[in-house]
Amino acid sequence: MLLDLHTHSVKSDDGRAKVENYCKWIRKKELPLDGFVLTEHRQFDTNSDYRHLEDEYDLLILKASEVETDFGHVLVFGVNDDLLAALDFSDIRLPIDTVLAEAERCGAFAAPCHPGRKRVGLFSHYEEQGIVDGVHTVEVLNGGSIPGEDEWSLQRAEDLGYRGFGGSDSHVVSRIGLCATEFPDEIITSVDDLVDALTGGNFQPISLRAETEIK
């Protein structure tokens, strides 16, 4: 399966994309995505139900969150009531150690995103504060990266032995699918399936930039 693990809708304060418009764009442009994950900033959207869009467009639509920590931004997959009670998702200085530990305790999966980005990326904080124990997976391909950021992310992840995944970090419709993650041996139909697949480690980051820009 091919999933875009990092997208934002109008639910995020800087998002301008409606979820249905993402679906329409994927089908109009014939992108090879099987689905996408909505990772809204500093919150978890407990109210929205996208099952009707999943059925209409034959796409998997899952929900996660992007939180902000003292070591940059982190995506959290598998958010549940226990994790919502343990963390204040609106806090822009969550301790990354706490996020990683609580995610694991609650059966979720936490991984830093765009780690090569200045100020909000994990690796820029490593330069000043040292390496964080407990990180094992990072987003190495990000559709919003400027030249050099993904290259640094890929190199540092390799040096540190981290697994890598990809996501578009789309905030507008036309950016979805620029980067994604391939799960070659998995059938993912739920957030629990996604957490299991990420934990299992059999995935790889994919860049679809050229294909997306051509269409």
C-alpha positions as CSV (number, residue, x, y, z in Angstrom):
1,M,0.0,0.0,0.0
2,L,1.1,3.6,-0.7
3,L,0.0,6.1,1.9
4,D,0.7,9.8,2.4
5,L,1.4,9.9,6.1
6,H,1.5,13.7,6.6
7,T,-1.3,16.0,5.4
8,H,-3.3,18.9,6.8
9,S,-6.8,20.1,6.2
10,V,-8.8,23.2,7.1
11,K,-8.9,21.8,10.6
12,S,-5.3,23.0,11.0
13,D,-4.9,26.7,11.5
14,D,-2.7,27.0,8.4
15,G,-4.4,24.4,6.3
16,R,-6.4,25.4,3.2
17,A,-7.5,22.1,1.9
18,K,-10.9,20.4,2.3
19,V,-10.7,16.7,2.8
20,E,-13.1,15.9,-0.1
21,N,-11.0,18.1,-2.4
22,Y,-7.9,16.0,-1.5
23,C,-9.9,12.9,-2.6
24,K,-11.0,14.6,-5.9
25,W,-7.5,15.7,-6.7
26,I,-6.1,12.2,-6.1
27,R,-8.6,10.7,-8.5
28,K,-8.4,13.5,-11.1
29,K,-4.6,13.3,-11.2
30,E,-4.6,9.5,-11.0
31,L,-2.1,9.6,-8.2
32,P,-1.1,6.1,-7.0
33,L,-2.1,6.7,-3.4
34,D,-4.2,4.2,-1.6
35,G,-5.0,6.8,1.1
36,F,-3.7,9.5,3.4
37,V,-3.4,10.5,7.0
38,L,-4.6,13.8,8.4
39,T,-2.1,15.1,10.9
40,E,-3.7,18.3,12.2
41,H,-1.5,20.7,14.2
42,R,-1.6,20.7,18.0
43,Q,-4.9,18.8,18.2
44,F,-6.6,15.5,17.5
45,D,-9.8,15.7,15.5
46,T,-12.2,13.5,17.4
47,N,-15.3,14.7,15.6
48,S,-14.9,14.4,11.9
49,D,-16.1,11.2,10.2
50,Y,-14.8,10.6,6.7
51,R,-16.2,7.1,6.0
52,H,-18.5,8.4,3.3
53,L,-15.6,9.9,1.5
54,E,-13.6,6.6,1.9
55,D,-16.5,4.8,0.3
56,E,-17.1,7.3,-2.5
57,Y,-13.5,7.7,-3.6
58,D,-12.2,4.2,-2.6
59,L,-9.4,5.8,-0.4
60,L,-8.3,5.1,3.2
61,I,-8.5,8.3,5.3
62,L,-7.0,8.1,8.8
63,K,-6.5,10.7,11.5
64,A,-3.4,11.4,13.5
65,S,-1.7,14.5,15.0
66,E,1.3,16.8,14.7
67,V,2.5,18.0,18.0
68,E,5.3,20.5,18.9
69,T,8.1,19.5,21.3
70,D,11.3,21.0,22.7
71,F,13.1,19.0,19.9
72,G,10.8,20.0,17.0
73,H,7.6,18.6,15.5
74,V,6.5,15.0,16.0
75,L,3.7,13.0,14.2
76,V,1.7,10.8,16.5
77,F,-0.3,7.9,15.0
78,G,-2.8,5.9,17.0
79,V,-4.0,8.7,19.2
80,N,-6.5,7.4,21.7
81,D,-8.3,8.6,24.9
82,D,-5.4,7.5,27.1
83,L,-2.9,9.6,25.1
84,L,-5.2,12.6,25.0
85,A,-5.5,12.5,28.8
86,A,-1.7,12.2,29.2
87,L,-0.6,15.0,26.8
88,D,-1.7,18.6,26.2
89,F,-1.7,18.5,22.5
90,S,-2.0,22.3,22.3
91,D,1.3,22.8,24.3
92,I,4.0,24.1,21.9
93,R,6.9,22.9,24.2
94,L,6.0,19.4,25.0
95,P,9.0,17.4,26.3
96,I,9.9,15.0,23.5
97,D,10.9,12.3,26.0
98,T,7.4,12.5,27.4
99,V,5.7,12.4,24.0
100,L,7.8,9.3,23.0
101,A,7.2,7.5,26.3
102,E,3.5,8.2,26.6
103,A,2.9,7.3,22.9
104,E,4.6,3.9,23.5
105,R,2.7,3.4,26.8
106,C,-0.7,4.1,25.1
107,G,0.0,1.9,22.1
108,A,0.6,4.8,19.7
109,F,3.5,5.5,17.4
110,A,5.4,8.8,17.5
111,A,8.0,9.9,15.0
112,P,9.6,13.3,14.3
113,C,8.7,14.9,11.0
114,H,10.8,17.1,8.7
115,P,13.9,16.6,11.0
116,G,16.2,18.4,8.6
117,R,14.2,21.7,8.9
118,K,15.6,24.6,10.8
119,R,14.1,25.4,14.2
120,V,11.2,22.9,14.0
121,G,13.3,19.8,12.9
122,L,14.8,17.2,15.2
123,F,18.3,17.3,13.8
124,S,18.7,21.0,14.2
125,H,18.1,20.5,17.9
126,Y,20.5,17.6,18.0
127,E,23.2,20.1,16.9
128,E,22.6,22.1,20.1
129,Q,21.2,19.7,22.7
130,G,22.4,16.2,21.8
131,I,20.7,13.0,20.7
132,V,17.4,11.9,22.2
133,D,17.0,8.3,23.3
134,G,13.9,6.6,22.1
135,V,13.8,8.0,18.6
136,H,13.9,5.2,16.0
137,T,11.9,6.5,13.0
138,V,11.8,9.9,11.3
139,E,10.2,11.4,8.2
140,V,13.1,11.6,5.7
141,L,11.1,12.7,2.7
142,N,8.8,15.7,3.1
143,G,6.9,17.4,0.3
144,G,7.4,20.8,1.9
145,S,11.2,20.7,2.2
146,I,13.4,23.2,0.6
147,P,16.6,22.0,-1.2
148,G,19.0,20.3,1.2
149,E,16.6,19.5,4.0
150,D,15.6,16.0,2.8
151,E,19.2,15.2,1.9
152,W,20.3,16.1,5.4
153,S,17.4,14.1,6.9
154,L,18.3,11.0,4.8
155,Q,22.0,11.2,5.7
156,R,21.5,11.8,9.4
157,A,18.9,9.1,9.7
158,E,21.3,6.6,8.0
159,D,24.1,7.7,10.3
160,L,21.9,7.2,13.4
161,G,20.3,3.9,12.2
162,Y,16.8,5.4,12.1
163,R,14.1,4.1,9.8
164,G,12.6,6.6,7.4
165,F,9.1,7.3,6.0
166,G,7.7,10.0,3.7
167,G,4.8,12.4,3.7
168,S,3.7,15.4,1.6
169,D,3.1,17.8,4.5
170,S,0.4,19.2,2.3
171,H,-1.6,22.3,3.4
172,V,-3.2,22.9,-0.1
173,V,-4.8,20.3,-2.3
174,S,-2.2,20.3,-5.1
175,R,0.6,19.3,-2.8
176,I,-0.8,15.9,-1.6
177,G,1.2,12.9,-2.7
178,L,4.5,14.7,-3.3
179,C,6.0,12.2,-0.9
180,A,4.5,9.1,0.6
181,T,5.3,5.8,2.3
182,E,5.1,2.4,0.7
183,F,4.1,-0.7,2.8
184,P,4.9,-3.5,0.4
185,D,3.5,-6.4,2.3
186,E,0.7,-4.8,4.3
187,I,-3.0,-4.4,4.0
188,I,-3.9,-1.4,6.1
189,T,-7.6,-0.6,6.8
190,S,-7.4,1.2,10.2
191,V,-5.2,3.3,12.5
192,D,-4.3,0.1,14.5
193,D,-3.1,-1.5,11.3
194,L,-1.0,1.5,10.5
195,V,0.6,1.5,14.0
196,D,1.4,-2.2,13.6
197,A,2.9,-1.6,10.2
198,L,5.0,1.3,11.4
199,T,6.1,-0.7,14.4
200,G,7.0,-3.7,12.2
201,G,9.4,-1.5,10.2
202,N,8.7,-2.9,6.7
203,F,8.2,0.3,4.8
204,Q,10.1,2.8,2.7
205,P,9.8,6.5,1.8
206,I,8.8,7.3,-1.8
207,S,9.1,10.6,-3.7
208,L,6.3,11.3,-6.3
209,R,7.4,14.8,-7.0
210,A,8.2,14.3,-10.7
211,E,5.0,12.3,-11.3
212,T,2.8,14.7,-9.5
213,E,4.2,17.8,-11.2
214,I,4.0,16.2,-14.7
215,K,0.2,15.5,-14.4
